[in-house]
Amino acid sequence: MAKSKSSQRWLQRQAEDPYVKQAQKAGYRSRAVYKLAEIDEKDHLFRPGMRILDLGAAPGGWSQWAWQRLQGQAEIVASDILPMDALPGVTFVQGDFTDQAVMESLLAAFAGRTVHLVMSDLAPNISGLRAVDQARAMLLAELAEETACRLLAPGGAFLTKLFQGEDFDAYVKRLRGVFSKLVIRKPKASRAESREVYLLATGYQGSISAELVTFS
């Protein structure tokens, strides 16, 4: 089957992308690791002993980089509706994290404890219709936000991808209401033509969910 023109353009862009080449050379699963690495460099996101939830994790680049960055001194649970090849030190839960059974598996993976960081690189399948794609992306960001507010320990952090457009300002305002600090980052590895940015909210001030049975 012949590839569409859009698929051909994507393949050509991937082949020419310096971050793709750099990731392949370094053995990383995706170019997205360089977005996370830059945010960490600026905002000192990671510290040893963290419990981390990685939403929309496949193919696993962020979890892979975080594990290496912390030299194995972390508990990392990754989740995605897509399959993901195993990573050393990373527990993978496949499925829709909004499903109760999947959420219970995530809670069990952390033994009911709160987490220190929820990070989400979730993105919808692109239809090409800007209004539709923005609505889908915003829904994913809202679901990730709800999960973060359910699982985070006091003082915890939430890193999420967001696309600039309708409801962006309302989302930012809502996060500022439950976190003590929020910054917006556009990493160099994020393509200039993309409307994506990353919101890093730190100092979670919300309440702990009653469903989390132990605390530390």
Sine and cosine of phi, psi and omega as CSV:
sin_phi,cos_phi,sin_psi,cos_psi,sin_omega,cos_omega
0.00,0.00,0.76,-0.65,-0.01,-1.00
-0.94,0.33,0.63,-0.78,0.02,-1.00
-0.97,0.23,0.56,-0.83,0.06,-1.00
-0.93,0.36,0.28,-0.96,0.01,-1.00
-0.89,0.45,-0.60,0.80,0.01,-1.00
-0.92,0.40,-0.61,0.79,0.05,-1.00
-0.92,0.40,-0.64,0.77,0.03,-1.00
-0.90,0.44,-0.66,0.75,0.03,-1.00
-0.90,0.44,-0.65,0.76,0.00,-1.00
-0.90,0.44,-0.71,0.71,-0.01,-1.00
-0.89,0.45,-0.64,0.77,0.02,-1.00
-0.91,0.41,-0.67,0.74,0.01,-1.00
-0.90,0.44,-0.66,0.75,0.04,-1.00
-0.88,0.47,-0.67,0.74,-0.03,-1.00
-0.90,0.43,-0.50,0.87,-0.06,-1.00
-1.00,-0.10,-0.15,0.99,-0.11,-0.99
-0.96,0.29,0.84,-0.54,-0.02,-1.00
-0.92,0.40,-0.49,0.87,0.01,-1.00
-0.96,0.29,-0.54,0.84,0.10,-0.99
-0.89,0.45,-0.73,0.68,0.00,-1.00
-0.89,0.45,-0.66,0.75,-0.01,-1.00
-0.90,0.43,-0.67,0.74,0.01,-1.00
-0.90,0.43,-0.67,0.74,0.02,-1.00
-0.89,0.46,-0.67,0.74,0.00,-1.00
-0.90,0.43,-0.61,0.79,-0.04,-1.00
-1.00,0.10,-0.15,0.99,0.01,-1.00
0.99,0.10,0.34,0.94,0.04,-1.00
-1.00,0.03,0.46,-0.89,-0.09,-1.00
-0.98,0.19,-0.33,0.94,0.00,-1.00
-0.42,-0.91,0.37,-0.93,0.05,-1.00
-0.93,0.36,-0.29,0.96,-0.05,-1.00
-0.90,0.45,-0.30,0.96,0.01,-1.00
-0.87,0.50,-0.50,0.87,-0.05,-1.00
-0.97,0.26,-0.41,0.91,0.14,-0.99
-0.93,0.38,-0.74,0.68,-0.01,-1.00
-0.90,0.43,-0.66,0.75,-0.01,-1.00
-0.89,0.46,-0.65,0.76,0.00,-1.00
-0.93,0.37,-0.65,0.76,0.04,-1.00
-0.89,0.46,-0.67,0.74,0.03,-1.00
-0.90,0.44,-0.65,0.76,0.00,-1.00
-0.88,0.48,-0.63,0.78,-0.04,-1.00
-0.98,0.18,-0.60,0.80,-0.21,-0.98
-0.89,-0.45,0.04,1.00,0.06,-1.00
0.77,0.63,0.86,0.51,-0.15,-0.99
-0.96,0.28,-0.58,0.81,-0.18,-0.98
-0.96,-0.27,0.54,-0.84,0.12,-0.99
-0.54,-0.84,0.49,-0.87,-0.02,-1.00
-0.85,0.53,0.57,-0.82,0.05,-1.00
1.00,0.04,0.09,1.00,-0.03,-1.00
-0.95,0.31,0.50,-0.87,0.24,-0.97
-0.97,-0.25,0.83,-0.55,-0.17,-0.99
-0.80,-0.60,0.72,-0.69,0.12,-0.99
-0.93,-0.37,0.81,-0.58,-0.03,-1.00
-0.93,-0.38,0.96,-0.28,-0.02,-1.00
-1.00,-0.06,0.61,-0.79,-0.06,-1.00
0.90,0.43,0.69,0.72,-0.25,-0.97
-0.97,0.23,-0.54,0.84,-0.10,-0.99
-0.84,0.54,0.66,-0.75,0.13,0.99
-0.99,0.11,0.02,1.00,0.11,-0.99
0.91,-0.41,0.16,0.99,-0.08,-1.00
-0.86,0.51,-0.71,0.70,-0.03,-1.00
-0.91,0.42,-0.71,0.70,0.02,-1.00
-0.89,0.46,-0.67,0.74,0.02,-1.00
-0.86,0.51,-0.73,0.68,-0.04,-1.00
-0.93,0.37,-0.67,0.74,-0.02,-1.00
-0.89,0.46,-0.66,0.75,0.01,-1.00
-0.89,0.46,-0.69,0.72,0.03,-1.00
-0.93,0.36,-0.66,0.75,-0.01,-1.00
-0.86,0.51,-0.62,0.78,-0.04,-1.00
-1.00,-0.09,0.11,0.99,0.05,-1.00
0.79,0.61,0.65,0.76,0.05,-1.00
0.98,0.19,0.02,1.00,-0.02,-1.00
-1.00,-0.04,0.90,0.43,-0.02,-1.00
-0.26,-0.97,0.37,-0.93,0.17,-0.98
-0.94,-0.35,0.90,-0.44,-0.06,-1.00
-0.87,-0.49,0.80,-0.60,0.09,-1.00
-0.87,-0.49,0.82,-0.58,-0.02,-1.00
-0.92,-0.38,0.54,-0.84,-0.01,-1.00
-0.60,-0.80,0.60,-0.80,0.05,-1.00
-0.28,-0.96,0.43,-0.90,0.10,-1.00
-0.96,0.27,-0.36,0.93,0.04,-1.00
-1.00,0.01,0.43,-0.90,0.08,-1.00
-0.93,0.37,0.39,-0.92,0.03,-1.00
-0.61,-0.79,0.75,-0.66,0.06,-1.00
-0.89,0.46,0.55,-0.84,-0.07,-1.00
-0.87,0.49,0.56,-0.83,0.08,-1.00
-0.83,-0.56,0.65,-0.76,0.06,-1.00
-0.85,0.53,0.75,-0.66,0.09,-1.00
0.98,0.22,0.04,1.00,-0.05,-1.00
-0.89,-0.45,0.79,-0.61,0.09,-1.00
-1.00,-0.01,0.80,-0.60,-0.03,-1.00
-0.94,-0.35,0.75,-0.66,0.07,-1.00
-0.87,-0.49,0.92,-0.38,-0.01,-1.00
-1.00,0.02,0.67,-0.74,0.04,-1.00
0.65,-0.76,0.05,-1.00,0.02,-1.00
-0.99,0.16,0.90,-0.44,-0.11,-0.99
-0.92,0.39,-0.20,0.98,0.08,-1.00
-0.99,0.11,-0.20,0.98,0.08,-1.00
-0.96,0.27,0.65,-0.76,-0.07,-1.00
-0.87,0.49,-0.65,0.76,-0.02,-1.00
-0.90,0.44,-0.64,0.77,0.02,-1.00
-0.93,0.37,-0.68,0.74,0.04,-1.00
-0.87,0.49,-0.64,0.77,0.04,-1.00
-0.90,0.45,-0.60,0.80,0.05,-1.00
-0.92,0.39,-0.61,0.79,0.04,-1.00
-0.91,0.41,-0.69,0.72,0.04,-1.00
-0.88,0.47,-0.66,0.75,-0.01,-1.00
-0.91,0.41,-0.59,0.81,0.00,-1.00
-0.89,0.45,-0.50,0.87,0.06,-1.00
-0.99,-0.10,0.16,0.99,-0.01,-1.00
0.82,0.57,0.59,0.81,0.06,-1.00
0.98,0.21,0.03,1.00,-0.04,-1.00
-1.00,0.09,0.41,-0.91,0.11,-0.99
-0.94,0.35,0.25,-0.97,0.00,-1.00
-0.89,-0.46,0.34,-0.94,-0.05,-1.00
-1.00,-0.09,-0.41,0.91,-0.03,-1.00
-0.54,-0.84,0.78,-0.62,0.21,-0.98
-0.93,-0.37,0.83,-0.56,0.03,-1.00
-0.83,-0.56,0.66,-0.75,-0.09,-1.00
-0.69,-0.72,0.84,-0.54,0.11,-0.99
-0.92,-0.38,0.51,0.86,-0.04,-1.00
-0.89,0.46,0.63,-0.78,0.08,-1.00
-0.52,-0.86,0.58,-0.81,-0.03,-1.00
-0.98,0.18,0.28,-0.96,0.21,-0.98
-0.92,0.40,0.78,-0.62,-0.11,-0.99
-0.99,0.16,0.79,-0.62,0.03,-1.00
-1.00,-0.06,-0.37,0.93,-0.10,-1.00
1.00,-0.09,-0.18,0.98,0.06,-1.00
-0.99,-0.12,0.93,-0.37,-0.18,-0.98
-0.84,0.53,-0.70,0.71,-0.04,-1.00
-0.90,0.43,-0.65,0.76,0.01,-1.00
-0.92,0.39,-0.72,0.69,-0.03,-1.00
-0.90,0.43,-0.62,0.79,0.03,-1.00
-0.90,0.43,-0.67,0.74,0.00,-1.00
-0.90,0.44,-0.66,0.75,0.00,-1.00
-0.92,0.40,-0.67,0.75,0.00,-1.00
-0.91,0.41,-0.65,0.76,0.00,-1.00
-0.91,0.41,-0.62,0.79,0.04,-1.00
-0.88,0.48,-0.70,0.71,0.02,-1.00
-0.88,0.47,-0.67,0.74,0.02,-1.00
-0.90,0.44,-0.61,0.79,0.03,-1.00
-0.93,0.38,-0.63,0.78,0.04,-1.00
-0.92,0.40,-0.64,0.77,0.06,-1.00
-0.90,0.43,-0.65,0.76,0.04,-1.00
-0.87,0.50,-0.72,0.70,0.01,-1.00
-0.87,0.50,-0.67,0.74,0.01,-1.00
-0.91,0.42,-0.68,0.74,0.03,-1.00
-0.87,0.50,-0.72,0.70,-0.03,-1.00
-0.93,0.37,-0.35,0.94,0.04,-1.00
-0.99,0.13,-0.56,0.83,-0.17,-0.98
-0.96,-0.28,-0.34,0.94,-0.12,-0.99
-0.94,0.34,0.59,-0.80,0.17,-0.98
-0.97,0.22,0.40,-0.92,0.11,-0.99
-0.82,0.57,0.73,-0.69,-0.05,-1.00
1.00,0.05,-0.04,1.00,-0.04,-1.00
-0.94,0.33,0.09,-1.00,-0.09,-1.00
-0.81,-0.59,0.47,-0.88,0.00,-1.00
-0.72,-0.69,0.85,-0.53,0.04,-1.00
-0.89,-0.45,0.83,-0.56,-0.05,-1.00
-0.62,-0.79,0.54,-0.84,0.13,-0.99
-0.99,0.16,0.63,-0.77,0.04,-1.00
-0.59,-0.81,0.56,-0.83,0.03,-1.00
-0.97,-0.25,0.76,-0.65,-0.02,-1.00
-0.93,0.38,0.75,-0.66,-0.05,-1.00
0.33,-0.95,-0.43,-0.90,-0.05,-1.00
-0.85,0.52,0.69,-0.72,0.04,-1.00
0.96,0.27,0.05,1.00,0.01,-1.00
-0.87,0.49,-0.77,0.64,-0.06,-1.00
-0.89,0.45,-0.62,0.79,0.01,-1.00
-0.91,0.41,-0.60,0.80,0.02,-1.00
-0.91,0.42,-0.72,0.69,0.01,-1.00
-0.87,0.49,-0.70,0.72,0.00,-1.00
-0.88,0.48,-0.64,0.77,-0.02,-1.00
-0.91,0.41,-0.68,0.74,0.03,-1.00
-0.90,0.45,-0.64,0.77,0.01,-1.00
-0.89,0.45,-0.34,0.94,0.02,-1.00
-0.98,0.22,-0.33,0.95,-0.05,-1.00
-0.83,-0.56,-0.03,1.00,0.09,-1.00
-0.83,-0.55,0.52,-0.85,-0.06,-1.00
-0.98,0.21,-0.37,0.93,-0.03,-1.00
-0.54,-0.84,0.59,-0.81,0.05,-1.00
-0.61,-0.79,0.75,-0.66,0.10,-1.00
-0.81,-0.59,0.47,-0.88,0.03,-1.00
-0.92,-0.40,0.81,-0.59,-0.06,-1.00
-0.86,-0.51,0.62,-0.79,0.13,-0.99
-0.83,-0.55,1.00,0.04,-0.06,-1.00
-0.88,0.48,0.42,-0.91,0.00,-1.00
-0.88,0.48,-0.52,0.86,0.00,-1.00
-0.97,0.26,-0.18,0.98,0.09,-1.00
-0.99,0.16,0.84,-0.54,-0.11,-0.99
-0.86,0.51,0.66,-0.75,-0.10,-0.99
-0.86,0.52,-0.57,0.82,-0.05,-1.00
-0.98,0.19,-0.19,0.98,-0.02,-1.00
-0.99,0.17,0.60,-0.80,0.05,-1.00
-1.00,0.10,0.06,1.00,-0.04,-1.00
-0.96,0.29,0.63,-0.78,0.19,-0.98
-0.68,-0.73,0.15,-0.99,0.03,-1.00
-0.86,-0.52,0.78,-0.63,0.06,-1.00
-0.99,-0.17,0.81,-0.59,0.08,-1.00
-0.91,-0.42,0.93,-0.36,0.03,-1.00
-0.95,-0.30,0.80,-0.60,-0.05,-1.00
-0.81,-0.59,0.34,-0.94,0.00,-1.00
0.96,0.28,0.83,0.56,-0.02,-1.00
-0.87,0.50,0.75,-0.66,-0.07,-1.00
-0.89,-0.45,0.16,0.99,-0.04,-1.00
-0.99,0.16,-0.03,-1.00,-0.01,-1.00
-1.00,-0.02,0.43,-0.90,0.02,-1.00
-0.99,0.13,0.70,-0.72,0.01,-1.00
-0.89,0.45,0.64,-0.77,0.03,-1.00
-0.91,0.42,-0.31,0.95,-0.02,-1.00
-0.97,0.24,-0.24,0.97,0.06,-1.00
-1.00,0.08,0.90,-0.43,-0.26,-0.97
-1.00,-0.01,-0.33,0.94,0.04,-1.00
-0.74,-0.67,0.40,-0.92,-0.09,-1.00
-0.71,-0.70,0.58,-0.82,0.09,-1.00
-0.36,-0.93,0.00,0.00,0.00,0.00
